[in-house]
Amino acid sequence: MDSTSFQLIGIRLPHKTTNENGQSMQDCGQLWQRFEQEKIFDQIPNKVGNEVYAVYFEYEGDHTQPFSYFIGAKVEARSTPPAGLDSLDIPGQTYEKVVAKGQMPACIGAAWRSIWESDINRAFGYDLECYDERSYDWSNAEVDIFLSKR
């Protein structure tokens, strides 16, 4: 699946994280808590949908190496983030879609473990999780994961 470029506004981890020793689960979880507690979604201007995107990017290698993490919403092109929020441009890429299904957040971790063990020819560009209305029921959620491919 190919996509065109788009812009997100939201928040990013102030440092890179790693999957080593479960560090990314802790760091990304804390960023999600901030996103929810500070009602970041409601602060984002010019939204073009209700989906929330979590983005893994700036990989220093494969999934075992440090990477950056961002949570936000798709906005109109060239939108300016308000004070305290960041902008992230997602380039046009080719993706492989994987669907995480089940109880949150365990189904996300299980999907990623399966991805890491797969033979998907990943580009380690911008990998996206897309949270929409199907993810609202945490006991039976569905989340689309888009992996950048070579």
C-alpha positions as a Markdown table, in Angstrom:
| # | Residue | x | y | z |
|---|---|---|---|---|
| 1 | Met | 0.0 | 0.0 | 0.0 |
| 2 | Asp | 1.4 | 3.4 | -0.9 |
| 3 | Ser | 0.5 | 6.7 | 0.8 |
| 4 | Thr | 1.1 | 10.3 | 0.1 |
| 5 | Ser | 2.9 | 12.6 | 2.6 |
| 6 | Phe | 0.9 | 14.2 | 5.4 |
| 7 | Gln | 1.5 | 16.3 | 8.5 |
| 8 | Leu | 0.8 | 15.5 | 12.2 |
| 9 | Ile | 0.7 | 17.8 | 15.2 |
| 10 | Gly | 1.1 | 16.3 | 18.7 |
| 11 | Ile | 3.8 | 15.5 | 21.1 |
| 12 | Arg | 7.1 | 13.6 | 20.9 |
| 13 | Leu | 9.4 | 11.8 | 23.3 |
| 14 | Pro | 12.1 | 14.3 | 24.3 |
| 15 | His | 14.7 | 11.6 | 23.7 |
| 16 | Lys | 15.0 | 8.4 | 21.8 |
| 17 | Thr | 13.9 | 5.1 | 23.3 |
| 18 | Thr | 14.8 | 1.5 | 22.8 |
| 19 | Asn | 13.0 | -1.9 | 23.0 |
| 20 | Glu | 15.8 | -3.1 | 25.2 |
| 21 | Asn | 14.6 | -4.2 | 28.7 |
| 22 | Gly | 11.1 | -2.9 | 28.0 |
| 23 | Gln | 12.2 | 0.7 | 28.0 |
| 24 | Ser | 10.1 | 1.7 | 25.0 |
| 25 | Met | 6.9 | 0.3 | 26.7 |
| 26 | Gln | 7.6 | 2.6 | 29.7 |
| 27 | Asp | 8.6 | 5.7 | 27.7 |
| 28 | Cys | 5.8 | 5.4 | 25.1 |
| 29 | Gly | 3.3 | 4.6 | 27.8 |
| 30 | Gln | 4.2 | 7.7 | 29.7 |
| 31 | Leu | 3.8 | 9.8 | 26.5 |
| 32 | Trp | 0.4 | 8.3 | 26.0 |
| 33 | Gln | -0.5 | 9.2 | 29.6 |
| 34 | Arg | 0.5 | 12.8 | 29.0 |
| 35 | Phe | -1.4 | 12.8 | 25.7 |
| 36 | Glu | -4.6 | 11.7 | 27.6 |
| 37 | Gln | -4.1 | 13.7 | 30.8 |
| 38 | Glu | -3.3 | 17.0 | 29.0 |
| 39 | Lys | -6.1 | 16.4 | 26.4 |
| 40 | Ile | -3.5 | 17.0 | 23.6 |
| 41 | Phe | -5.9 | 15.8 | 20.9 |
| 42 | Asp | -8.3 | 18.7 | 21.8 |
| 43 | Gln | -5.4 | 21.2 | 21.5 |
| 44 | Ile | -4.5 | 20.2 | 17.9 |
| 45 | Pro | -5.7 | 22.7 | 15.3 |
| 46 | Asn | -6.9 | 22.0 | 11.8 |
| 47 | Lys | -7.5 | 18.3 | 12.3 |
| 48 | Val | -8.6 | 16.3 | 9.2 |
| 49 | Gly | -10.0 | 13.3 | 11.1 |
| 50 | Asn | -10.5 | 11.7 | 14.5 |
| 51 | Glu | -7.6 | 9.2 | 14.2 |
| 52 | Val | -4.7 | 9.3 | 16.6 |
| 53 | Tyr | -1.3 | 8.2 | 15.2 |
| 54 | Ala | 1.6 | 6.9 | 17.0 |
| 55 | Val | 4.8 | 7.1 | 15.0 |
| 56 | Tyr | 8.1 | 5.2 | 15.3 |
| 57 | Phe | 10.8 | 7.0 | 13.3 |
| 58 | Glu | 14.5 | 8.1 | 13.2 |
| 59 | Tyr | 15.6 | 4.5 | 13.7 |
| 60 | Glu | 19.3 | 4.1 | 14.3 |
| 61 | Gly | 19.1 | 0.7 | 12.7 |
| 62 | Asp | 16.5 | -2.1 | 13.1 |
| 63 | His | 14.0 | -2.6 | 15.9 |
| 64 | Thr | 16.8 | -3.4 | 18.4 |
| 65 | Gln | 18.3 | 0.1 | 18.0 |
| 66 | Pro | 17.1 | 3.5 | 19.5 |
| 67 | Phe | 14.2 | 5.3 | 17.8 |
| 68 | Ser | 12.1 | 8.4 | 18.2 |
| 69 | Tyr | 8.3 | 8.3 | 19.1 |
| 70 | Phe | 5.5 | 10.7 | 18.4 |
| 71 | Ile | 1.8 | 10.8 | 19.1 |
| 72 | Gly | -0.6 | 13.1 | 17.2 |
| 73 | Ala | -3.3 | 13.8 | 14.7 |
| 74 | Lys | -3.4 | 14.4 | 11.0 |
| 75 | Val | -3.8 | 18.1 | 10.1 |
| 76 | Glu | -4.2 | 20.3 | 7.1 |
| 77 | Ala | -0.9 | 20.8 | 5.2 |
| 78 | Arg | 1.4 | 23.5 | 6.6 |
| 79 | Ser | -0.5 | 23.9 | 9.9 |
| 80 | Thr | 1.5 | 25.5 | 12.7 |
| 81 | Pro | 1.6 | 23.7 | 16.0 |
| 82 | Pro | 0.5 | 25.7 | 19.0 |
| 83 | Ala | 3.0 | 26.4 | 21.8 |
| 84 | Gly | 4.0 | 23.2 | 23.6 |
| 85 | Leu | 3.1 | 20.9 | 20.7 |
| 86 | Asp | 5.3 | 19.6 | 17.8 |
| 87 | Ser | 4.8 | 18.9 | 14.1 |
| 88 | Leu | 6.0 | 15.8 | 12.2 |
| 89 | Asp | 5.9 | 15.4 | 8.5 |
| 90 | Ile | 5.3 | 11.9 | 7.3 |
| 91 | Pro | 6.8 | 11.3 | 3.8 |
| 92 | Gly | 5.0 | 9.3 | 1.1 |
| 93 | Gln | 6.0 | 5.6 | 1.6 |
| 94 | Thr | 5.1 | 2.1 | 0.8 |
| 95 | Tyr | 3.5 | 0.3 | 3.7 |
| 96 | Glu | 2.6 | -3.2 | 4.8 |
| 97 | Lys | -0.5 | -3.2 | 7.0 |
| 98 | Val | -0.8 | -5.4 | 10.1 |
| 99 | Val | -3.9 | -5.4 | 12.3 |
| 100 | Ala | -3.5 | -5.7 | 16.0 |
| 101 | Lys | -6.7 | -7.3 | 17.6 |
| 102 | Gly | -7.6 | -8.0 | 21.1 |
| 103 | Gln | -7.2 | -6.5 | 24.6 |
| 104 | Met | -5.3 | -3.2 | 24.8 |
| 105 | Pro | -2.5 | -2.5 | 25.2 |
| 106 | Ala | -1.4 | -6.2 | 25.2 |
| 107 | Cys | -2.5 | -6.7 | 21.6 |
| 108 | Ile | -0.1 | -3.9 | 20.4 |
| 109 | Gly | 2.9 | -5.5 | 22.1 |
| 110 | Ala | 1.9 | -8.9 | 20.7 |
| 111 | Ala | 1.6 | -7.5 | 17.2 |
| 112 | Trp | 5.0 | -5.9 | 17.4 |
| 113 | Arg | 6.6 | -9.1 | 18.7 |
| 114 | Ser | 5.1 | -10.9 | 15.7 |
| 115 | Ile | 6.4 | -8.2 | 13.3 |
| 116 | Trp | 9.9 | -8.4 | 14.8 |
| 117 | Glu | 9.9 | -12.1 | 14.1 |
| 118 | Ser | 8.4 | -11.8 | 10.6 |
| 119 | Asp | 10.3 | -11.6 | 7.3 |
| 120 | Ile | 8.6 | -8.3 | 6.3 |
| 121 | Asn | 11.2 | -6.3 | 4.4 |
| 122 | Arg | 11.0 | -3.2 | 6.6 |
| 123 | Ala | 12.6 | 0.1 | 5.6 |
| 124 | Phe | 12.6 | 1.4 | 9.3 |
| 125 | Gly | 11.4 | 4.7 | 8.0 |
| 126 | Tyr | 8.1 | 6.0 | 9.6 |
| 127 | Asp | 6.1 | 3.2 | 11.1 |
| 128 | Leu | 2.5 | 4.2 | 12.2 |
| 129 | Glu | -0.1 | 2.9 | 14.5 |
| 130 | Cys | -3.6 | 4.3 | 13.6 |
| 131 | Tyr | -6.1 | 4.5 | 16.5 |
| 132 | Asp | -9.7 | 5.0 | 15.3 |
| 133 | Glu | -13.2 | 4.2 | 16.5 |
| 134 | Arg | -12.3 | 0.4 | 16.4 |
| 135 | Ser | -9.8 | 1.0 | 19.2 |
| 136 | Tyr | -12.1 | 2.6 | 21.7 |
| 137 | Asp | -13.2 | -0.7 | 23.3 |
| 138 | Trp | -10.0 | -1.7 | 25.1 |
| 139 | Ser | -11.3 | -5.2 | 25.8 |
| 140 | Asn | -11.7 | -5.9 | 22.1 |
| 141 | Ala | -9.7 | -3.4 | 20.1 |
| 142 | Glu | -8.4 | -3.2 | 16.5 |
| 143 | Val | -5.5 | -1.0 | 15.6 |
| 144 | Asp | -3.9 | -0.7 | 12.1 |
| 145 | Ile | -0.1 | -0.8 | 12.1 |
| 146 | Phe | 1.6 | 0.5 | 8.9 |
| 147 | Leu | 5.1 | -0.6 | 8.4 |
| 148 | Ser | 7.4 | 1.3 | 6.0 |
| 149 | Lys | 8.7 | -1.1 | 3.4 |
| 150 | Arg | 11.6 | -1.1 | 1.1 |
